[in-house]
Amino acid sequence: MGHFFKSMKTELLYKLFKESAGITTDSRNVGAGQIFFALWGENYNGNKFAMEALEKGASWAVIDDPLFENEKTILVDDCLFELQALAAYHRKILNVPVLAITGTNGKTTTKELIAAILATKFRVHYTKGNLNNHIGVPLTILSAPEGTEIMIIEMGASHIGEIRTLCLIAKPDYGIITNIGTAHIEGFGSAEGVIKAKTELYEFLRKVNGIALYNDKNPLLTEKIFKIINRAVPFSDPTGIELLVKAVPSDLKLTLTATYQHHTYNICTNLFGNYNIENVKAAIATGLFLGVEMETIANAVANYIPANNRSQIKTTAKNSLICDSYNANPTSMHLALDSFSAIHADHKLVILGDMLELGEKSEEEHLNLIYSLSSLQIENAILVGPVFQKVCLKCGFKTFHDVNRLMDFLKKEPLQNNLILVKGSRGIGLEKIYDLL
């Protein structure tokens, strides 16, 4: 494992990297003095854009096709491997603690909350947006500024082995698996495959004697922890003192109490949905474990404003919106609908988009959701996407094949005075409708 990234080229590149204005993989927005890495995509060969990147001010272009060589290019065997090697090298030089976060649901919200809490005490560098894959993780590490004291790295996976690779690059000292659900089962082959892929984080931590923080109320994670790892910290007891986090009945915004050291803190968050309580608990426990005062943590959680259409509450001139259109899988959909059905409002409406990457289970899972709408007595629903349209022939809800057709409808028949939950997979593009609501 120690020899995973070893080459003279990496050390040479590192010198150039230290003199540069950072790394980019996108020739369309190259900054002056950046190093461009020519990565391959499904439909493009980054080598073809090396010249354009250099013309736009890149200091060097790292390429893996000799056809495109010139005096400003650096030829390597494989640009992606070299990007990952450079990030692993930078991680070693930085020599700061790294906390890795993965899981089926909640990893981004958990990451953002932990970053907000730790920023009260440390200089924190963390994953922006969803740069959480084999390209995003190296880019996150390479963008860590001088003086960083702790890094929080989000790790996503759609196949077995991906988390393992990301761990070899980021070398986490601490790790959290938020939960393991049946999301995006397609790439993993089975539910067992999903569990194997996520718990690669625990496997890595065991090898480096790292520490897993875990939700001890989650039986699956608790079982895996005790089988795999020897240093584990439960959320209910992060410091040797019990932490009790409970949701308090409230309408839109998740409100909770946190009891620690015989003191109870009331925290009104800006997050929608009781299912976020696990993410908040993970964040509070991590903050306490890393030495932040409970009062400081409570304030940081209360002041955190979600962005990016994740459990975000927005009020427009016409409606109140719960924007959760960043991602969707069966678990998070059912949780969002449960929370939404519990809210008291005169006019409620849900706009749901297809859940992608469910493989052969897709139609069945979409049908389950339609049954849920009936059992929760949610009468007003608009369903968007080819799968919903196919399975919802006689279900009585409005369906649209794609978001553009829904937009045409909303322009003709605007919605007013509704509380609206908007949730669907990122690929459906429901964020385009917010301006019309």
C-alpha positions as CSV (number, residue, x, y, z in Angstrom):
1,M,0.0,0.0,0.0
2,G,2.8,2.4,0.8
3,H,4.1,2.1,-2.8
4,F,0.7,3.1,-4.3
5,F,2.0,6.5,-5.4
6,K,5.7,6.6,-6.0
7,S,7.4,8.4,-8.9
8,M,10.0,11.1,-9.7
9,K,7.4,12.8,-11.9
10,T,5.2,13.4,-8.9
11,E,7.9,15.3,-7.0
12,L,8.7,17.3,-10.1
13,L,5.0,18.1,-10.6
14,Y,4.8,19.1,-6.9
15,K,7.5,21.7,-7.3
16,L,5.6,23.2,-10.3
17,F,2.3,22.9,-8.3
18,K,3.8,24.9,-5.4
19,E,4.7,27.7,-7.9
20,S,1.4,27.6,-9.7
21,A,-2.0,29.2,-9.0
22,G,-3.6,25.7,-8.5
23,I,-5.0,22.9,-10.5
24,T,-7.8,22.8,-13.1
25,T,-9.3,20.1,-15.2
26,D,-11.7,22.4,-17.1
27,S,-10.2,24.2,-20.1
28,R,-13.2,26.5,-20.3
29,N,-12.4,28.3,-17.1
30,V,-8.6,28.2,-16.7
31,G,-7.1,30.8,-14.3
32,A,-3.8,32.4,-15.2
33,G,-0.9,30.4,-13.8
34,Q,-2.9,27.2,-13.2
35,I,-1.8,23.7,-14.2
36,F,-4.3,22.0,-16.5
37,F,-4.7,18.2,-16.2
38,A,-6.1,16.7,-19.4
39,L,-8.5,14.1,-18.1
40,W,-10.6,11.7,-20.2
41,G,-14.4,11.6,-20.0
42,E,-16.9,9.3,-21.5
43,N,-17.3,11.6,-24.5
44,Y,-14.2,13.7,-24.6
45,N,-10.4,13.5,-24.6
46,G,-8.9,16.2,-22.4
47,N,-5.6,16.1,-24.3
48,K,-7.4,17.9,-27.2
49,F,-8.0,20.9,-24.9
50,A,-4.4,21.3,-23.6
51,M,-3.5,23.9,-26.2
52,E,-6.6,26.0,-25.5
53,A,-5.9,25.8,-21.7
54,L,-2.3,27.1,-22.3
55,E,-3.6,29.9,-24.6
56,K,-5.9,30.9,-21.8
57,G,-3.0,31.3,-19.4
58,A,-2.3,27.9,-17.9
59,S,1.3,27.6,-16.8
60,W,1.5,23.9,-17.8
61,A,-0.6,21.2,-19.3
62,V,-0.3,17.7,-18.0
63,I,-1.1,15.3,-20.8
64,D,-1.0,11.5,-21.5
65,D,-1.1,11.5,-25.3
66,P,2.2,12.4,-27.0
67,L,0.4,13.7,-30.1
68,F,-0.3,16.9,-28.1
69,E,3.2,17.6,-26.8
70,N,4.8,21.0,-26.8
71,E,7.3,22.9,-24.6
72,K,4.6,23.7,-22.1
73,T,3.2,20.2,-21.7
74,I,4.3,17.5,-19.2
75,L,3.7,14.0,-20.6
76,V,2.7,11.3,-18.1
77,D,1.4,7.7,-18.4
78,D,-2.1,8.5,-17.1
79,C,-3.3,12.0,-16.1
80,L,-5.9,10.8,-13.6
81,F,-3.4,8.6,-11.8
82,E,-0.9,11.5,-11.8
83,L,-3.6,13.9,-10.4
84,Q,-4.4,11.4,-7.6
85,A,-0.6,10.9,-6.9
86,L,-0.1,14.6,-6.6
87,A,-3.0,14.9,-4.2
88,A,-1.7,12.0,-2.1
89,Y,1.7,13.7,-2.0
90,H,0.2,17.1,-1.0
91,R,-1.8,15.3,1.7
92,K,1.4,13.9,3.1
93,I,3.2,17.3,3.1
94,L,0.2,19.1,4.7
95,N,0.3,16.5,7.5
96,V,-3.1,17.6,9.1
97,P,-5.9,15.4,10.4
98,V,-8.4,14.3,7.7
99,L,-12.0,13.3,8.5
100,A,-13.7,11.3,5.7
101,I,-17.5,11.2,5.4
102,T,-19.4,8.7,3.2
103,G,-22.9,7.1,3.3
104,T,-26.1,6.7,1.3
105,N,-28.0,9.8,2.6
106,G,-26.9,12.9,4.5
107,K,-23.2,13.0,3.8
108,T,-23.2,16.5,2.3
109,T,-25.4,18.0,5.1
110,T,-23.3,16.2,7.7
111,K,-20.1,17.5,6.1
112,E,-21.4,21.1,5.9
113,L,-22.6,21.0,9.6
114,I,-19.3,19.6,10.8
115,A,-17.4,22.2,8.8
116,A,-19.5,25.0,10.4
117,I,-18.8,23.6,13.9
118,L,-15.1,23.0,13.4
119,A,-14.6,26.4,11.8
120,T,-15.2,28.0,15.2
121,K,-12.0,26.4,16.5
122,F,-9.8,25.4,13.5
123,R,-8.9,26.5,10.0
124,V,-11.0,24.0,8.1
125,H,-10.8,23.0,4.5
126,Y,-13.6,20.8,3.2
127,T,-15.2,19.4,0.0
128,K,-17.2,22.1,-1.9
129,G,-20.4,21.1,-3.6
130,N,-20.3,17.4,-4.5
131,L,-16.6,17.1,-5.6
132,N,-16.6,13.7,-3.9
133,N,-15.4,11.2,-6.5
134,H,-12.0,10.0,-7.9
135,I,-11.5,13.5,-9.5
136,G,-13.2,15.7,-6.9
137,V,-11.3,14.3,-3.9
138,P,-7.9,15.0,-5.4
139,L,-9.0,18.5,-6.5
140,T,-10.3,19.2,-3.0
141,I,-7.0,18.2,-1.3
142,L,-5.0,20.1,-3.9
143,S,-7.0,23.3,-3.2
144,A,-6.3,23.2,0.6
145,P,-4.7,26.5,1.4
146,E,-1.5,27.0,3.5
147,G,-2.4,27.0,7.2
148,T,-5.2,24.4,6.9
149,E,-5.5,22.7,10.3
150,I,-8.1,20.0,9.5
151,M,-9.7,18.6,6.3
152,I,-13.1,17.2,5.8
153,I,-13.4,15.1,2.7
154,E,-16.7,13.8,1.4
155,M,-16.5,10.5,-0.5
156,G,-19.1,9.2,-2.9
157,A,-19.1,5.8,-4.5
158,S,-21.0,4.1,-7.2
159,H,-18.9,1.0,-7.4
160,I,-17.1,-1.4,-5.0
161,G,-13.4,-0.3,-4.6
162,E,-14.0,3.4,-5.0
163,I,-13.9,4.4,-1.4
164,R,-10.8,2.3,-0.9
165,T,-9.0,4.3,-3.7
166,L,-10.2,7.6,-2.2
167,C,-8.9,6.5,1.2
168,L,-5.5,5.8,-0.3
169,I,-5.4,9.3,-1.6
170,A,-6.9,11.2,1.3
171,K,-5.6,8.9,4.1
172,P,-8.2,9.7,6.7
173,D,-7.5,9.6,10.4
174,Y,-11.2,9.8,11.3
175,G,-14.3,8.5,9.4
176,I,-18.0,8.6,9.4
177,I,-20.5,6.5,7.5
178,T,-23.8,8.4,7.9
179,N,-25.9,5.3,6.9
180,I,-26.2,2.6,4.4
181,G,-29.4,2.5,2.3
182,T,-30.4,1.1,-1.0
183,A,-29.4,4.1,-3.1
184,H,-28.0,3.7,-6.6
185,I,-27.9,0.0,-6.2
186,E,-27.1,-0.3,-10.0
187,G,-23.3,-0.1,-9.8
188,F,-23.0,-2.3,-6.7
189,G,-24.9,-5.3,-7.9
190,S,-26.8,-5.9,-4.6
191,A,-27.6,-4.5,-1.1
192,E,-24.6,-6.6,0.2
193,G,-22.4,-4.8,-2.5
194,V,-23.5,-1.4,-1.1
195,I,-22.6,-2.4,2.4
196,K,-19.2,-3.7,1.2
197,A,-18.5,-0.5,-0.7
198,K,-19.3,1.8,2.1
199,T,-17.5,-0.1,4.8
200,E,-14.2,0.1,2.9
201,L,-13.8,3.3,4.9
202,Y,-13.8,1.3,8.1
203,E,-11.4,-1.2,6.6
204,F,-9.0,1.5,5.8
205,L,-9.2,3.1,9.3
206,R,-8.5,-0.3,10.8
207,K,-5.2,-0.5,8.8
208,V,-4.0,2.9,10.0
209,N,-5.4,2.6,13.5
210,G,-7.8,5.5,12.8
211,I,-11.0,6.3,14.6
212,A,-14.6,5.8,13.3
213,L,-17.4,7.9,14.7
214,Y,-20.6,6.1,14.3
215,N,-24.4,6.2,14.9
216,D,-24.8,3.6,17.7
217,K,-28.6,3.7,17.1
218,N,-28.0,2.2,13.7
219,P,-27.8,-1.6,14.1
220,L,-26.1,-2.3,10.8
221,L,-23.3,0.2,11.4
222,T,-22.9,-0.9,15.0
223,E,-22.5,-4.6,13.8
224,K,-20.0,-3.7,11.1
225,I,-18.0,-1.4,13.5
226,F,-17.5,-4.2,16.0
227,K,-16.5,-6.7,13.2
228,I,-14.1,-4.4,11.4
229,I,-12.6,-1.7,13.6
230,N,-10.9,-1.4,17.0
231,R,-11.2,2.3,17.7
232,A,-14.8,3.5,17.5
233,V,-16.6,6.5,19.1
234,P,-20.4,6.3,19.4
235,F,-22.5,9.5,18.7
236,S,-24.3,9.0,22.0
237,D,-21.0,9.1,24.0
238,P,-18.4,11.1,22.1
239,T,-16.3,12.1,25.1
240,G,-17.2,9.7,27.9
241,I,-20.2,11.9,28.7
242,E,-23.7,11.0,27.3
243,L,-25.0,13.2,24.5
244,L,-28.8,13.0,24.0
245,V,-30.3,14.6,20.9
246,K,-34.1,14.7,20.4
247,A,-36.4,16.3,17.8
248,V,-39.0,18.7,19.2
249,P,-42.3,18.9,17.4
250,S,-42.2,21.9,15.1
251,D,-43.7,22.8,11.8
252,L,-41.2,23.6,9.0
253,K,-37.8,23.8,10.6
254,L,-36.2,20.9,12.4
255,T,-36.0,21.9,16.1
256,L,-34.2,19.8,18.6
257,T,-32.8,19.6,22.1
258,A,-29.3,18.5,22.9
259,T,-28.5,17.4,26.4
260,Y,-24.9,17.2,27.5
261,Q,-23.3,17.6,31.0
262,H,-26.6,18.2,32.7
263,H,-27.5,21.1,30.5
264,T,-30.1,21.1,27.7
265,Y,-29.7,23.3,24.7
266,N,-32.7,24.2,22.4
267,I,-31.6,24.4,18.8
268,C,-33.9,25.7,16.0
269,T,-32.1,24.7,12.7
270,N,-32.7,26.0,9.2
271,L,-33.1,22.5,7.9
272,F,-36.3,20.8,6.9
273,G,-37.2,17.3,7.9
274,N,-36.8,15.2,11.0
275,Y,-34.6,12.8,9.1
276,N,-31.9,15.5,9.4
277,I,-31.7,14.8,13.1
278,E,-29.1,12.0,12.4
279,N,-26.9,14.4,10.5
280,V,-27.1,17.0,13.2
281,K,-26.3,14.4,15.9
282,A,-23.3,13.3,13.9
283,A,-22.1,16.9,13.6
284,I,-22.6,17.7,17.3
285,A,-20.8,14.4,18.4
286,T,-17.9,15.1,16.1
287,G,-17.5,18.7,17.3
288,L,-17.5,17.5,21.0
289,F,-15.0,14.7,20.2
290,L,-12.7,17.2,18.6
291,G,-12.8,19.6,21.5
292,V,-15.4,22.2,20.6
293,E,-17.5,23.6,23.4
294,M,-21.2,22.5,23.4
295,E,-22.5,26.0,23.5
296,T,-20.4,27.0,20.5
297,I,-21.7,23.9,18.7
298,A,-25.3,24.7,19.4
299,N,-24.8,28.2,18.0
300,A,-23.1,26.9,14.9
301,V,-25.9,24.4,14.2
302,A,-28.6,27.1,14.7
303,N,-26.8,29.5,12.4
304,Y,-26.1,27.1,9.6
305,I,-28.0,28.0,6.4
306,P,-28.3,25.1,3.9
307,A,-27.5,25.9,0.3
308,N,-27.6,24.0,-2.9
309,N,-31.3,22.9,-2.6
310,R,-30.7,20.4,0.2
311,S,-33.5,20.4,2.8
312,Q,-33.6,24.2,2.2
313,I,-36.6,26.3,3.1
314,K,-37.3,29.2,0.8
315,T,-40.2,31.7,0.8
316,T,-41.1,33.4,-2.5
317,A,-43.6,36.0,-3.3
318,K,-46.1,33.3,-4.3
319,N,-45.3,30.1,-2.3
320,S,-43.3,28.5,0.5
321,L,-40.8,26.0,-0.8
322,I,-38.9,23.0,0.6
323,C,-36.1,22.6,-1.9
324,D,-34.6,19.1,-1.8
325,S,-34.0,18.7,-5.5
326,Y,-30.3,17.9,-5.2
327,N,-30.6,14.2,-4.9
328,A,-33.1,11.4,-4.3
329,N,-33.2,7.7,-3.6
330,P,-36.0,5.6,-2.1
331,T,-34.9,6.1,1.6
332,S,-34.6,9.8,1.4
333,M,-37.8,10.2,-0.7
334,H,-39.9,8.3,1.9
335,L,-38.4,10.2,4.8
336,A,-39.1,13.6,3.1
337,L,-42.7,12.6,2.4
338,D,-43.2,11.4,6.0
339,S,-41.9,14.7,7.3
340,F,-43.9,16.7,4.8
341,S,-47.2,14.9,5.5
342,A,-46.8,15.8,9.2
343,I,-46.8,19.6,8.5
344,H,-50.0,21.5,8.9
345,A,-50.7,23.8,6.0
346,D,-53.8,24.7,4.1
347,H,-52.5,24.0,0.6
348,K,-49.8,21.4,0.2
349,L,-48.2,20.1,-2.9
350,V,-45.4,17.8,-3.8
351,I,-43.4,17.9,-7.0
352,L,-41.3,14.7,-7.3
353,G,-38.7,13.8,-10.0
354,D,-37.6,10.3,-11.0
355,M,-35.0,8.6,-8.9
356,L,-32.1,7.6,-11.1
357,E,-29.6,4.7,-11.0
358,L,-31.9,2.1,-9.4
359,G,-31.4,-0.5,-12.1
360,E,-34.0,-3.2,-12.3
361,K,-35.7,-2.1,-9.1
362,S,-36.6,1.3,-10.6
363,E,-40.2,0.8,-11.5
364,E,-41.0,-1.1,-8.3
365,E,-39.5,1.7,-6.2
366,H,-41.4,4.4,-8.1
367,L,-44.6,2.5,-7.6
368,N,-43.9,2.2,-3.9
369,L,-43.6,6.0,-3.7
370,I,-47.0,6.4,-5.4
371,Y,-48.6,4.1,-2.9
372,S,-46.9,6.1,-0.1
373,L,-48.5,9.3,-1.4
374,S,-51.9,7.6,-1.0
375,S,-51.2,6.2,2.4
376,L,-49.9,9.5,3.7
377,Q,-53.0,11.2,2.2
378,I,-51.0,13.6,0.0
379,E,-53.5,14.4,-2.6
380,N,-51.7,17.0,-4.7
381,A,-48.7,15.7,-6.5
382,I,-46.9,16.4,-9.7
383,L,-44.6,13.7,-10.9
384,V,-41.8,14.4,-13.4
385,G,-39.7,12.0,-15.5
386,P,-40.1,9.0,-17.8
387,V,-40.3,6.4,-15.1
388,F,-43.0,8.1,-13.1
389,Q,-44.9,8.8,-16.3
390,K,-44.7,5.1,-17.2
391,V,-45.8,3.6,-13.9
392,C,-48.4,6.3,-13.1
393,L,-50.9,5.6,-15.9
394,K,-54.0,5.5,-13.6
395,C,-52.8,7.0,-10.4
396,G,-54.7,10.3,-10.8
397,F,-51.6,12.6,-10.4
398,K,-50.4,15.0,-13.0
399,T,-47.3,13.6,-14.7
400,F,-44.8,15.2,-17.1
401,H,-42.2,13.4,-19.2
402,D,-39.5,16.0,-18.4
403,V,-38.9,19.3,-16.5
404,N,-39.3,21.4,-19.6
405,R,-42.9,20.3,-20.1
406,L,-43.6,21.0,-16.4
407,M,-42.1,24.5,-16.9
408,D,-44.5,25.1,-19.8
409,F,-47.4,24.0,-17.6
410,L,-46.3,26.2,-14.7
411,K,-46.1,29.3,-17.0
412,K,-49.7,28.7,-18.1
413,E,-51.0,27.7,-14.6
414,P,-48.9,29.4,-11.9
415,L,-49.0,28.0,-8.4
416,Q,-49.9,30.3,-5.5
417,N,-50.2,30.1,-1.7
418,N,-48.9,26.6,-1.5
419,L,-46.4,24.9,0.7
420,I,-44.4,22.9,-1.9
421,L,-41.9,20.0,-1.5
422,V,-39.6,19.7,-4.5
423,K,-37.5,16.5,-4.6
424,G,-35.9,14.4,-7.3
425,S,-32.6,13.1,-8.6
426,R,-30.2,15.8,-9.8
427,G,-30.4,14.5,-13.4
428,I,-34.1,15.4,-13.6
429,G,-33.2,19.1,-13.2
430,L,-36.0,20.2,-10.9
431,E,-34.0,23.3,-9.8
432,K,-35.0,24.9,-13.1
433,I,-38.6,25.3,-11.8
434,Y,-37.8,27.4,-8.7
435,D,-38.0,30.7,-10.5
436,L,-41.6,29.8,-11.6
437,L,-42.7,29.1,-8.1
